[in-house]
Amino acid sequence: MKAYVFPGQGAQFVGMGKDLYENNPLAKEMFEKANEILGFRITDLMFAGTDEDLRQTKVTQPAIFLHSVILAKTLGDQFQPAMTAGHSLGEFSALVAAGALSFEDGLVLVSKRAMAMQKACEATPSTMAAVLGLSDEVVEEITAGITDEVVVCANYNCPGQLVISGSIPGIDQACEKLLAAGAKRALKLKVGGAFHSPLMEPARAELAAAIEATEIKKPICPVYQNVDAKPHTDPAEIKANLIAQLTAPVRWTQTAQHMIADGADHFIELGPGAVLQGLVKKINKEMTTEGMQ
């Protein structure tokens, strides 16, 4: 059973989507439409910008979304998902690919999400850190024990790999305690802020109104959402989960486990990079994985 998965922020690279644009008329048309909707030529930054250009949240998120969704659309009738899921930002790609959101609405929401997150990051300096080699339970216990600062578990990526998110002093304090508890690594990430933490509340509130006003249809297959790692087809549930997503953790480990339990045995990653293929293999090495860029 085929599960299509869509990457999140961090998978971007200069040149992403260029072959698609140059060799597929539908892709070219969709990329040009995106330039129009966004009001700037994101394709110039994607195909020939600098790493620095692509690292700006307002560019990164729409760029990854476009690469992923346009890939899915160019597959035409070959795109027959039994289920879809996306990591953080990738959830928007998964919803568009599965027909729950239109391409245009998805792009507008992703752009608004990126701007709102950027604003929240600038309002409160914050960060994230990758923690390797500890069980989820130990990381949860240590972060819960820090009460004078904001620190939460943000991304459950695969067993033994968890990302924490919060204020800079909180993350520093947590990294020290996690290393003392036996973590192989507790490494601060080069990110703009504390994604998937309570510090994203201003962004969540801003995005909520835009999501509420957007039409979401029943998708062609179940979409496994980050907030609860479960399959959803009901538009009202999808909307509520999408709104909650910015301040809630990404439960990727649990998502992949649920998809496998429901029959997925072949994971296809659409979009830049191969991060999700690697995570799926770490969650269950029996899975067949492939990627398309």
C-alpha positions in Angstrom: 0.0 0.0 0.0 1.5 3.3 -1.1 1.8 6.2 1.4 3.0 9.6 0.0 4.9 11.8 2.4 5.9 15.4 2.1 8.9 17.1 3.7 9.1 20.2 6.0 11.4 23.1 6.5 15.1 22.3 6.2 14.9 20.1 3.1 15.4 23.1 0.7 18.3 23.3 -1.7 19.3 25.8 -4.4 18.1 24.5 -7.8 15.1 22.7 -6.3 12.3 22.3 -8.9 14.4 23.7 -11.8 14.2 20.4 -13.9 10.5 20.3 -13.3 10.0 23.9 -14.5 12.2 23.4 -17.6 10.8 20.0 -18.7 7.1 19.9 -17.7 4.7 22.4 -19.2 2.1 21.9 -16.3 4.9 22.5 -13.7 6.0 25.6 -15.5 2.4 26.9 -15.5 2.0 26.2 -11.8 5.3 27.8 -10.8 4.4 30.9 -12.8 1.0 31.0 -11.2 2.8 30.8 -7.8 5.0 33.8 -8.7 1.8 35.8 -9.4 0.1 34.8 -6.2 3.1 35.5 -4.0 3.9 38.8 -5.7 7.6 38.0 -6.2 9.5 35.5 -8.4 10.1 32.7 -5.9 11.3 30.6 -8.8 14.4 32.9 -9.2 15.3 32.2 -5.6 14.6 28.5 -5.8 16.5 27.9 -9.0 19.4 30.3 -8.8 19.3 32.1 -5.4 21.7 31.6 -2.5 21.4 29.3 0.5 20.8 32.5 2.5 17.9 33.5 0.3 16.3 30.1 0.7 16.8 30.1 4.5 14.3 33.0 5.0 11.2 31.4 6.4 9.0 33.5 4.0 10.8 31.8 1.0 11.6 28.4 2.5 8.1 27.3 3.3 6.4 28.3 0.0 9.4 26.9 -1.9 9.2 23.4 -0.3 5.4 23.4 -0.6 5.6 24.3 -4.4 8.3 21.7 -5.2 6.3 19.0 -3.3 2.8 19.8 -4.6 3.8 20.4 -8.2 5.6 17.1 -8.3 2.4 15.4 -7.1 0.3 17.2 -9.7 2.7 16.3 -12.6 2.2 12.6 -11.7 -1.3 12.8 -13.0 -3.1 9.5 -12.9 0.0 7.8 -11.5 -0.7 9.6 -8.2 -2.9 7.0 -6.4 -2.2 7.4 -2.7 -3.7 5.1 -0.1 -2.8 7.7 2.4 -0.7 10.9 2.8 1.1 12.8 5.5 3.5 15.7 5.8 6.1 16.8 8.4 5.1 20.2 9.8 4.8 22.5 6.7 4.6 19.2 4.7 1.1 18.7 6.1 -0.2 21.5 3.8 1.4 19.8 0.8 -0.2 16.5 1.8 -3.6 18.1 2.1 -3.3 19.8 -1.4 -2.0 16.6 -3.0 -5.0 14.7 -1.5 -7.5 17.3 -2.8 -8.6 18.7 0.6 -7.2 22.1 -0.3 -6.8 23.8 -3.7 -3.3 24.7 -4.9 -4.0 28.4 -4.7 -5.5 28.3 -1.2 -2.7 26.0 0.0 0.0 28.4 -1.2 -1.8 31.5 0.3 -2.0 29.7 3.7 1.6 28.5 3.6 2.7 32.0 2.8 0.7 33.5 5.6 2.0 30.8 7.9 5.6 31.6 7.0 5.0 35.4 7.6 3.2 34.8 10.9 6.0 32.4 12.1 8.7 34.9 11.1 6.9 37.6 13.1 6.6 35.4 16.2 10.3 34.5 15.9 11.3 38.2 15.8 9.0 39.0 18.8 10.7 36.4 21.1 14.2 35.2 20.5 14.0 31.4 20.7 15.4 28.2 19.2 15.3 24.4 18.9 17.7 21.6 19.6 18.1 18.0 18.3 18.4 15.4 21.0 19.9 12.0 20.0 20.2 8.8 21.9 17.5 9.2 24.7 14.0 7.7 24.9 11.1 10.0 24.4 10.0 9.5 28.0 13.4 10.7 29.4 13.4 13.8 27.2 9.7 14.6 28.2 10.6 14.2 31.8 13.6 16.5 31.7 11.8 19.2 29.6 8.8 19.1 31.9 11.1 19.6 34.9 12.2 23.0 33.6 9.5 25.3 34.8 11.2 28.8 34.8 11.5 28.8 31.0 9.6 27.5 28.0 10.9 24.1 26.8 8.8 21.5 25.1 9.2 18.4 22.9 8.5 19.7 19.3 9.3 16.9 16.8 9.1 13.2 17.5 11.2 12.3 14.4 12.1 8.6 15.0 13.0 6.5 18.1 16.1 8.1 19.7 15.7 11.4 17.7 13.6 14.2 19.2 13.7 17.9 18.7 13.0 20.3 21.6 11.8 23.9 21.2 11.7 26.9 23.5 13.4 30.0 24.9 17.2 30.3 24.4 17.9 30.0 28.2 15.4 27.1 28.4 17.0 25.2 25.6 20.5 25.8 27.0 19.4 24.5 30.4 17.7 21.5 28.8 20.7 20.5 26.6 22.9 20.5 29.7 20.5 18.3 31.6 19.9 16.0 28.6 23.7 15.5 28.1 24.1 14.7 31.8 21.3 12.1 31.4 23.2 10.3 28.7 22.2 11.9 25.4 24.7 11.2 22.6 24.0 14.8 21.4 22.0 17.8 22.3 22.7 20.2 19.5 21.1 23.6 18.9 19.7 24.0 15.4 20.1 26.9 13.0 16.4 27.9 13.0 14.6 31.2 13.3 12.7 30.3 16.4 10.8 27.9 18.6 8.5 26.2 16.1 5.8 23.9 17.5 6.0 25.4 21.0 3.8 27.8 23.0 6.0 30.7 21.7 4.3 30.3 18.3 0.9 31.2 19.9 0.8 34.7 18.1 1.4 32.9 14.8 -1.3 30.3 15.5 -3.9 33.0 16.4 -3.0 34.9 13.2 -3.2 31.8 11.0 -6.4 30.5 12.6 -8.5 33.2 11.0 -7.1 32.4 7.6 -7.6 28.7 8.0 -11.2 29.2 9.2 -12.0 31.3 6.1 -10.5 28.7 3.7 -12.6 25.9 2.1 -11.4 22.4 3.0 -12.9 19.5 1.2 -13.0 15.8 1.9 -9.6 14.4 0.7 -9.3 11.5 -1.8 -7.6 9.4 0.9 -6.9 9.7 4.7 -4.4 12.4 5.7 -2.5 11.5 8.8 -2.1 14.8 10.7 0.8 15.9 12.9 -1.2 16.8 16.0 -2.6 13.3 16.8 -0.8 11.1 14.2 -4.2 9.7 13.1 -6.0 9.5 9.7 -8.5 12.3 9.0 -11.0 12.8 6.1 -13.5 15.1 7.9 -13.0 18.7 6.8 -13.9 20.2 10.2 -11.4 17.9 12.0 -8.7 18.6 9.4 -9.2 22.4 10.0 -9.0 22.1 13.8 -5.8 20.0 13.6 -4.2 22.4 11.1 -4.9 25.3 13.5 -3.5 23.4 16.5 -0.4 22.3 14.6 1.7 25.5 15.1 1.9 25.2 18.8 1.7 21.4 19.1 4.4 18.8 18.5 4.9 17.0 15.2 4.3 13.3 16.0 6.2 11.8 13.1 7.2 8.6 14.8 3.7 7.9 15.7 2.3 9.0 12.3 4.6 6.5 10.4 3.7 3.7 12.9 0.0 4.3 12.5 0.3 4.3 8.7 2.3 1.1 8.8 -0.3 -0.5 11.1 -3.0 0.6 8.6 -1.2 -1.2 5.8 1.4 1.1 4.3 4.5 -0.7 3.1 5.8 1.6 0.4 6.6 5.2 1.4 7.2 7.7 -1.5 8.6 11.1 -0.5 7.7 14.0 -2.9 9.8 17.1 -2.6 13.3 18.2 -1.8 15.7 16.0 0.1 15.4 12.5 1.6 14.9 13.2 5.3 11.5 11.4 5.6 12.7 8.3 3.8 15.5 8.1 6.4 13.2 8.6 9.3 10.7 5.9 8.0 13.6 3.4 7.7 14.6 4.2 11.3 11.0 3.7 12.5 10.7 0.4 10.5 13.5 -0.9 8.4 11.2 -3.4 6.6 9.6 -0.5 4.7 10.3 0.2 1.0 11.1 3.9 0.6 11.8 6.1 -2.5 11.9 9.7 -3.3 11.1 12.1 -6.2 12.6 15.5 -6.7 
